[in-house]
Amino acid sequence: MASAGLEILGMIFCVSGWLGVMVACGLPMWRVAAYIGQNIVISQVIWEGLWMNCSVQSTGQMHCKVHDSMLGLPVDLQAARECYMSEER
């Protein structure tokens, strides 16, 4: 009986981990950089993700752009994107 309970618990952890990976891969917040100039008015936060870059300005405006080419990505994001795609196949 105890092993059946452990199997169910293991399946719950497995499914919740799988869902967490799917959510994390879809979010654009893999690398976050903040640029604050001499004046707080010109602050900007840049998010780099597997699929797009987003920038949020101090006014609250958010601009997102999908990556045009995989070759323009940093090496660590290229590797993460390739690992994700190899799991989906």
Buried (B, 14 or more C-beta within 10 A) or exposed (E): EEEEEEEEEEEEEEEEEEEEEEEEBEEBEBEEEEEEEEEEEEBBBBBBBBBEBBBBEBEEEEEEEEBEEEEEBEEEBBEBBEEBEEEEE
